[in-house]
Amino acid sequence: MSAELPEHVRRNREEWDRAALDWVARGRDLWGAEEPVWGVWRVPEAQVGMLAGDVAGTDAIELGCGTGYVSAWLARRGARPVGIDNSQAQLATARRLQEEFGIDFELLHGNAEQVPYPDASFDFAISEYGASIWCDPYAWIPEAARLLRPRGRLVFLVNSSLAMLCAPDEEGAPLSERLLRPYFGMHRFEWHDDDAVEFHLPHGELIALLRSSGFEIEELVEPRPPDGSTNVYHPNDALEWAQKWPCEEVWKVRRR
């Protein structure tokens, strides 16, 4: 079956199955967090508002759930989450953590660009560095719109466009204070030392895509890490950079 997947989906599946053990401890830590924290700098929910509003009683889907901690946060708030992920190994970790923390929700192995649910199945969709960067936005964003009911919300967190322009080709290398690549034409990113494939769009193209997919844009949040923040994923990224320029973006949109 994997041979039938789009090339980038297959490559990302292989990469995340290989790397899954590296994320077990981080996943357990976030499952146990009393309050949600977001992104590479673990910015508090109070500053970001990814889960703003009452999610109790809603049908929710996490697109690219990884170890499942976001879905666990949703379940604790009374939502009925479903988590879909491209990696069986990541989902195996999520299932172990479900048992460990006593929180149960549906987990699906699949491609978030083609979710096996009917139209208008959910009230809320969310992605934190899941489908939001590992899937082609020209596929996953229209799919998210299909899955949402009218007035349903989509919230997703990604690397900022500026960070992508300043990111060296070597994954995990410090962000530059000068532009290293063109802004126009941003879409697919591949790194010299990583077989995975990422996707990032310029703001104008992303806004046009969201609107053409049936979304209204409600807010763009550019989190500024608090003093003393530590980047738990890429230690080489200096806090000084992220406090001067946006390192991440949170997009909040609503289905028309």
C-alpha positions as CSV (number, residue, x, y, z in Angstrom):
1,M,0.0,0.0,0.0
2,S,2.8,2.4,0.8
3,A,3.9,2.4,-2.9
4,E,0.5,4.0,-3.8
5,L,1.1,6.9,-1.5
6,P,2.3,10.3,-2.8
7,E,6.1,10.4,-2.8
8,H,6.4,12.9,0.0
9,V,3.9,11.0,2.1
10,R,5.9,7.8,1.7
11,R,9.2,9.5,2.5
12,N,7.8,11.2,5.6
13,R,6.3,7.9,6.8
14,E,9.6,6.2,6.6
15,E,11.4,9.0,8.3
16,W,9.0,9.3,11.2
17,D,8.8,5.6,11.7
18,R,12.6,5.6,12.0
19,A,12.7,8.6,14.3
20,A,9.7,7.7,16.5
21,L,11.7,6.5,19.5
22,D,13.4,9.9,19.8
23,W,10.0,11.5,20.6
24,V,8.7,9.1,23.3
25,A,10.1,11.1,26.3
26,R,9.0,14.4,24.9
27,G,5.5,13.0,24.2
28,R,5.2,11.6,27.7
29,D,6.3,15.0,29.1
30,L,3.6,16.8,27.2
31,W,0.9,14.3,28.0
32,G,1.6,15.0,31.6
33,A,1.7,18.8,31.3
34,E,-0.9,20.5,33.5
35,E,-1.4,23.3,30.9
36,P,-0.7,23.1,27.2
37,V,2.4,24.6,25.8
38,W,3.1,25.1,22.1
39,G,5.8,25.0,19.5
40,V,9.6,24.6,19.8
41,W,9.7,27.2,22.6
42,R,6.8,25.8,24.6
43,V,5.0,29.1,24.7
44,P,2.0,28.9,27.2
45,E,-1.5,28.4,25.9
46,A,-2.5,31.7,27.6
47,Q,-0.2,33.5,25.1
48,V,-1.1,31.5,22.0
49,G,-4.8,30.5,22.4
50,M,-4.7,27.4,20.3
51,L,-7.5,25.9,22.3
52,A,-9.4,29.2,22.9
53,G,-13.1,28.8,23.3
54,D,-15.2,26.0,24.7
55,V,-14.3,22.7,23.1
56,A,-16.4,20.6,25.4
57,G,-18.8,18.4,23.5
58,T,-17.2,19.1,20.1
59,D,-16.0,16.5,17.5
60,A,-12.3,17.3,16.9
61,I,-9.6,16.0,14.7
62,E,-5.8,16.4,15.1
63,L,-4.2,16.2,11.7
64,G,-0.8,14.7,12.2
65,C,-1.1,13.8,15.9
66,G,2.3,12.2,16.5
67,T,2.3,11.0,20.1
68,G,-1.2,12.3,20.6
69,Y,-0.7,14.9,23.4
70,V,-2.8,17.6,21.7
71,S,-5.7,15.1,21.4
72,A,-5.2,14.2,25.0
73,W,-5.5,17.9,26.0
74,L,-8.7,18.1,23.9
75,A,-10.1,15.0,25.6
76,R,-9.4,16.4,29.0
77,R,-11.4,19.5,28.0
78,G,-14.4,17.4,27.1
79,A,-13.9,17.1,23.3
80,R,-14.3,13.9,21.3
81,P,-10.9,13.9,19.5
82,V,-9.7,11.7,16.6
83,G,-6.0,11.6,15.9
84,I,-4.6,10.7,12.5
85,D,-0.9,10.2,11.8
86,N,1.3,9.0,9.0
87,S,3.5,6.9,11.2
88,Q,2.6,3.6,12.8
89,A,5.5,3.9,15.2
90,Q,4.3,7.3,16.4
91,L,0.8,5.9,16.9
92,A,2.3,3.0,18.9
93,T,3.7,5.5,21.3
94,A,0.4,7.3,21.5
95,R,-1.4,4.1,22.3
96,R,1.0,3.3,25.1
97,L,0.5,6.8,26.5
98,Q,-3.2,6.4,26.3
99,E,-2.9,3.4,28.6
100,E,-0.4,5.1,30.9
101,F,-2.6,8.3,31.4
102,G,-6.0,6.6,31.2
103,I,-7.2,8.8,28.3
104,D,-8.8,7.0,25.3
105,F,-9.6,8.4,21.9
106,E,-9.6,7.1,18.3
107,L,-6.3,6.9,16.5
108,L,-6.0,6.4,12.8
109,H,-3.0,5.4,10.7
110,G,-3.3,7.4,7.5
111,N,-2.5,10.3,5.3
112,A,-4.0,13.6,6.5
113,E,-4.4,14.7,2.9
114,Q,-7.1,12.0,2.5
115,V,-8.9,11.3,5.8
116,P,-11.4,8.4,5.8
117,Y,-14.3,10.4,7.3
118,P,-17.4,11.8,5.6
119,D,-17.8,15.5,4.8
120,A,-18.7,17.8,7.7
121,S,-17.7,15.3,10.5
122,F,-15.9,17.7,12.8
123,D,-16.4,21.0,14.6
124,F,-12.7,21.6,15.2
125,A,-9.4,20.7,13.5
126,I,-5.9,21.3,14.8
127,S,-2.3,20.7,13.8
128,E,0.9,21.6,15.6
129,Y,3.8,20.7,13.3
130,G,1.8,17.8,12.0
131,A,-0.1,17.9,8.6
132,S,0.6,21.7,8.8
133,I,4.2,21.2,7.7
134,W,4.5,17.5,6.6
135,C,1.6,17.5,4.1
136,D,1.2,19.6,1.0
137,P,-1.0,22.6,1.9
138,Y,-2.7,22.4,-1.5
139,A,-4.0,18.9,-0.4
140,W,-4.4,19.1,3.4
141,I,-6.1,22.5,3.7
142,P,-9.0,21.7,1.3
143,E,-9.3,18.3,3.1
144,A,-9.6,20.1,6.5
145,A,-12.3,22.3,5.0
146,R,-14.1,19.2,3.7
147,L,-14.0,17.6,7.2
148,L,-15.3,20.6,9.0
149,R,-18.9,21.6,9.6
150,P,-20.1,25.1,8.7
151,R,-18.5,27.6,11.2
152,G,-16.1,24.9,12.2
153,R,-12.6,26.1,13.3
154,L,-9.1,25.1,12.0
155,V,-6.1,26.1,14.1
156,F,-2.6,25.3,13.0
157,L,1.0,26.1,14.1
158,V,3.9,26.2,11.7
159,N,7.4,27.7,11.3
160,S,7.1,31.3,10.4
161,S,7.8,32.3,6.8
162,L,10.7,34.5,8.0
163,A,12.3,31.6,9.8
164,M,12.1,29.5,6.7
165,L,13.8,32.2,4.7
166,C,16.6,32.4,7.3
167,A,17.0,28.6,7.9
168,P,20.3,27.1,6.6
169,D,20.1,23.9,4.5
170,E,21.5,21.8,7.4
171,E,18.6,20.8,9.6
172,G,19.0,22.1,13.2
173,A,21.6,24.7,12.3
174,P,21.1,28.2,13.9
175,L,18.8,30.6,12.1
176,S,20.6,33.3,10.2
177,E,20.1,37.0,10.6
178,R,20.0,37.4,6.8
179,L,17.8,35.9,4.2
180,L,19.1,32.7,2.7
181,R,16.5,31.8,0.1
182,P,13.8,33.5,-2.0
183,Y,10.4,34.3,-0.6
184,F,8.6,33.9,-3.9
185,G,8.2,30.3,-4.9
186,M,8.3,28.8,-1.4
187,H,6.5,25.5,-1.2
188,R,8.5,22.3,-0.9
189,F,11.6,22.1,1.4
190,E,14.1,19.3,1.6
191,W,17.2,19.3,3.9
192,H,20.6,18.0,3.0
193,D,20.8,15.7,6.0
194,D,17.2,14.6,6.3
195,D,15.0,12.5,3.9
196,A,11.8,14.1,5.1
197,V,9.8,16.7,3.0
198,E,8.3,19.8,4.5
199,F,5.9,22.4,3.0
200,H,5.7,26.1,3.7
201,L,3.9,28.9,1.7
202,P,4.3,32.6,1.5
203,H,1.6,34.5,3.4
204,G,-0.1,35.7,0.2
205,E,-0.4,32.2,-1.2
206,L,-1.5,30.7,2.1
207,I,-4.2,33.4,2.5
208,A,-5.5,32.8,-1.0
209,L,-5.5,29.1,-0.5
210,L,-7.4,29.3,2.8
211,R,-10.0,31.6,1.3
212,S,-10.5,29.5,-1.8
213,S,-10.9,26.5,0.4
214,G,-13.8,28.1,2.2
215,F,-12.2,29.6,5.2
216,E,-12.4,33.0,6.9
217,I,-9.2,34.1,8.5
218,E,-9.8,35.2,12.1
219,E,-6.3,35.7,13.5
220,L,-2.6,35.2,12.9
221,V,-0.5,34.9,16.1
222,E,3.2,35.3,16.0
223,P,4.3,34.0,19.5
224,R,7.3,35.7,21.2
225,P,9.0,33.3,23.6
226,P,9.1,34.5,27.2
227,D,12.5,35.3,28.7
228,G,14.3,32.1,29.8
229,S,12.6,29.9,27.2
230,T,14.5,26.9,26.0
231,N,14.1,25.4,22.5
232,V,13.6,21.7,23.3
233,Y,13.9,20.5,19.7
234,H,16.7,22.6,18.2
235,P,19.1,23.7,21.0
236,N,21.2,25.7,18.5
237,D,18.4,28.1,17.8
238,A,19.1,31.2,19.9
239,L,16.4,32.7,22.0
240,E,17.7,36.1,21.0
241,W,16.6,35.4,17.4
242,A,13.1,34.3,18.3
243,Q,12.6,37.3,20.6
244,K,13.5,39.7,17.7
245,W,11.7,38.0,14.9
246,P,8.8,35.6,14.7
247,C,10.0,32.0,14.7
248,E,6.5,30.5,14.6
249,E,3.0,31.3,13.4
250,V,-0.4,30.3,14.6
251,W,-3.2,30.6,12.0
252,K,-6.8,30.6,13.3
253,V,-9.5,30.2,10.6
254,R,-13.2,29.3,10.4
255,R,-15.2,27.4,7.8
256,R,-17.7,29.6,6.0
